[in-house]
Amino acid sequence: MLDTLTLDSFRPLVGSGFELCEADPAAQLILIEAESLLGIREKGPAGFREPFSLLFRGPADLELPQQICRLRHADLGELALFLVPLQPDREGSYYEAVFT
């Protein structure tokens, strides 16, 4: 399923929650950004998916290591995404997933 998802699959979901399937206690990551990894003037080859990144914010006390996480979303169902932790701040912990 992951190979069929595109940036346009996630853009309408910015602001919505993704449940961490294995979190105890239950935790949710909010999709706060879905961005293209191509420059404005670049264009990918025909037939290939545009590379993009997703930025999630979780609770400040959530500290996930770099790993594949199972996430569940009401519209997309269950996904296994490789999440990389980024620098946390007062608003929470941040994680990035990159699709190439």
Disulfide bonds with the S-S distance in Angstrom:
none
